[in-house]
């Protein structure tokens, strides 16, 4: 059973964030969707749940008791046994609304024959990860997207250079043509769900020794002290916090409003960076109307911030001001 967020951390941040997934043959998806949506709306929970015949995936934020209550609601479903959950904290509501969607897959790979319930790789606990990946015969593979890898990774990891997870099978197909199928492979991703399918696909291709980090990077950053860590950089997360560091503390990255790419503290110093408008990645690629709209939006954010009022872009402004201080 997953450990709850320690109560002393709730003093630092009023909201609890839960990232969870579980592969199971779910039934009555419409009924489950309505039940989840009603519960979350009633308890002021924001975020996203994805439901499919293969299971559930999602990240939500809310008050401590509400988050643990919705987790217990999901655990009460007949199909759910163990539920992989990672807890972290947030100083503000890092989602704008609550969505519960029914999808074909809870993480899109596009390969119907992949069966993570029966074919995925062997788990490596976070406490054993450093020793395992330090073995000379182990090849380390990051299953995330290129922009995520650019923010942080385990030293020496292979980057498949994918823009989205559905591209991973093509990379795996090419990889399998040149690598010995007895090659020992260790894979990792943000919270573990992509590795469930990635390792299953590698085993489908014939690889015999496939392993993955249980709970993903988030569980590793939660459990492993920074002094003992082999992680370098920050970990991208799919909410307004943008990135997390050791101890699951909020990182320094923000998202560029122009292209939605991560923006680092070094990017802030670039003459091509304009706060709330563009960054070095998208500078010169936006239309005049896009730039004008972004500048007006940024003006309204600044005015709201100066008056002490809330605005959907205020959190990024605060983080930016922190980075520039």
N, C-alpha and C positions, 0 to 999 in steps of 0.2 A: 504493500500500500504506500502511495506517495506521501512524503512528508509535507505537512501544511507549511505555509509561510510563517516563520517565527513572528510572534506578536510584536517583538521589539522593533521589527522592520516597518510595521504599520505606522509607527510614530513618525518615521522619516517620510513616508509617502502614503497617502490615504487610500490609494487604489491598488488592487491586486490584479495582475495580468496572468492569465493561464493559457498556455499553448498546449494543445492536446491532439492526439489522434488515436485511432484504433481500427485495425482491419478486422471486419466481421461481416458475414452475409446478412445485412440489415433488411428488414421487411417493414411494410407500412410507412414508407418514407414521408408521404403527405401528412399523416397523423403525427409523426415525430417532428416534422418541420413546424406544424402549427403549435404543438406543445412547447417546443423550444422557444419559438418566437414570442408566444404569449408570456412565458416565464421571464424571459429576458426583458421584455418591455415593462412588465410589472416591477421588476427589480432593478431597473436602470442599468442594465448590462449592455455594453456596446461592443461591437466587433463583428466577426464572421464565423459562421459554422457552414461547412460543406457536408452534405449527406449524399451517399451513393449506395448502390447495392453492395459495394465492397467495404463500406465503413463510414467513419466520421473523421473530420479534420477541422480544426479551427483555432482561432485565438480571440479571446474576449477579455474585457477589462471591466472592473466594477468594484463595489465594496467587498471587503473580505468575506463576510458571511454570504453574500449573494453569489459570489464566484464559487465558493465551496458547495453551496446548495445546488447550483446548476450542474456541477460535476457529479454530485450524488444522484441527481435526476437522470443523467446519462448512464451512470453505473447501474441504475435500476432496470434498464432495458434488458430484456431476456437475452439478447445476443451479445451483450458486453460482459467480458470477464475482466482481464487486466486492462487498465486505461493509462496510457503513457501521458503524463502531465508534467509540464515544467512551469514553476511559478516564478514570477519576478514582480517588480514594483514599478509604478509610474506616478510622477508628481502631478499629472494632469490627465484628462480623458483623451487618450491617444487614438480614439476612433470617433468618427462623426455620426455613425448610426449603427443599428443592428441589422445584420443580414443573415438569413438562413436559406441557403440555396440547395436545390437538388441537382446534382451533376452526374455525368457518366462516370467520372473518376474523382476521388478525393484529392489526388495529386496526378496531374495529367502527364502521362507518358505516351499514350496512344498505342499500346501493345496489349491486346486483349488476352493473349496467352500467358502474360506474366502473372504469377500467383504468389504474392508475398506471404499468404497464410501458410503455404506449404513448401516454399522454395527459397526464401530469403537467406542471407548469410548468417553467420554465427555472431552473436553479440560480444563486444568487448566492453567491460565496465570502464567508466571514466578513470577509476583508480588504477587500472591495469593498462590504460591506453599508452602512456609514455613508454613503458617498457616494451610493449608489443610493437609499436611503430619504429622503435630504435633498432630492431633486428635488421641486419643487412639484407636478408632475403625478402623482406616485406616491401611491397610497392604501395605507396600511399596515394589515394585518388580523392580529389575534392569533387563532389557531384553537383555543386551549386553553379549558378550562372557567373559569367565573367565579371560583371560589375560587383557581385558579392565577394568574389575571390580577391578583387583589387583592394578591398577594405581590410582584409585579414585572412590568414590561413595558417595551417600547421606547416612548419618549415619543411621544405623538400617535397611538398605535395604536388602531384601532377594536376594541371588544370586542363580539362577537356575543351575549354574555350567555347562553351555553349551560351547562347543568348536566352534559351528557355529549356526546361527539363525535357520537353518532347524531342529535343535534338540529341539527348544522351544516347539512345539506342544506336543512332548512326555512328557516333563516336565508338561505342562499344563494339559494333560490327567490325570497324576498321582495326581497332585494338586487338580483337581476337584473332585477326589474320597474322599478326606479327609476334604475339606473345605465347609462350608455352602455357598450356592449360593448367599446368601444375603450379604456376606462379602464385605465390601467396599475396593476396590483395587485401588491403584495409581501406575502407571507404568511410566518408563522413559527410554530414550536411548540417543544416541549422538545428533542427529539432529531432531528426531521425527518420521522418516519414519518407523523404526521397530515397534514402538508402535502403528502405524496405523493398522498394521496387528496383532500384539500381542493382542491388546485390542479387535479387531474384533474376534479373535479366542476365547478369554475368554468369550465374549458374546455368541458366537456360542456354547460354553460348558454350557451355562445357567447362568453365573454370571450376576447379575442384576445391580450392582453399580461399573462400571469400568471407571476409569479416567486416563488421561495421560498428561504429561507436554508438553504444546504447545511450539514447537520450540526446544524441547529437552534440553540437558545439555548446548549446545552451546548458546542458547538464554538466559538461566538462567545465565551463566557466563558473558554474555554480559551486561545484565540489572541489576543484583543484585550486589551491592557493597560487597566487600570481608568481610567487618565488619559485614554485615547482613546475610552472606551466611551460608547455612547448608551443602554445598559441602565440602568434604574432599579429598585432593589429587589433581591429575591432570586428564584431560580428554583426552583419546586416540583419535587421528584423523588419517584417512587413507591417509596420505600423508607424505612427508619427514620431516614435522615439528614434527611428532610423538605425541606430546601432547600439550594441551593448558591449561592455567590457567585463573584466574579471569581477566576480561577485554579482554579476548581472546588473551592474550600475550603468546608467545611461551614458552613451559615448558622446563624442564631439561632432559627429557628422550631422548634416542636415540634408534635405533634398532640394535640388534646384527646382524652382517653380516652372522654369521654362522647359526642361527636358526630363524632370523627375529622376535625374541621376544623382548619386551621392556626391556631396560637396565636402571636401576636407578643409582643415584649417589652413593648409598651404594654398588651396584654391582661393580662399578669402583675400590673399595677398596679390593675386594675379590682377593685372589691369583689365583682363577680360571678364572679371567677375563683377556683376551688378546685383546687389542684394534684392531678392524677390523677383528678379527679371531673367537673368541668364548667368551662365558659368562658362569656364573655358571649353567645356564639351559642346555647348550649343551656341556659343557666341558666333554671330554672323549667319546662323541657320534659321533664325526666327523671322516671321513676317513683321512688317511695320505695325500691323494691327495687334499682333500678339504682344509686341513690346509695349505698345501704348496701353493696352489693357492691363498688363502686368505692372507697369509703373503706377497706374491709377490704383490698382489693388494694394500695392505696397504703400502708397500714400495713405490710404484708409487704415491700413494696419498700424502705421506710425502714429496717426492721429488717435486711434483707439488706445494704443499703448500709452501715449502721453496723458490720456484722460483716465487711465487705470481701468479701461473697459475690456471685456473679452472680445476676441476676434479669432476666426478660424486659423489665421496665420500668426497669431501672437506667440505661440509656443516656439516656432522656428525663429522668430525675432529675438526672443529671450536667449535662445541657445546661441544665436549668432553674436549677440551682444556679449555673452559670456566668453565666446572664443576670441573676440576682439579686445577683451579687457586685459 
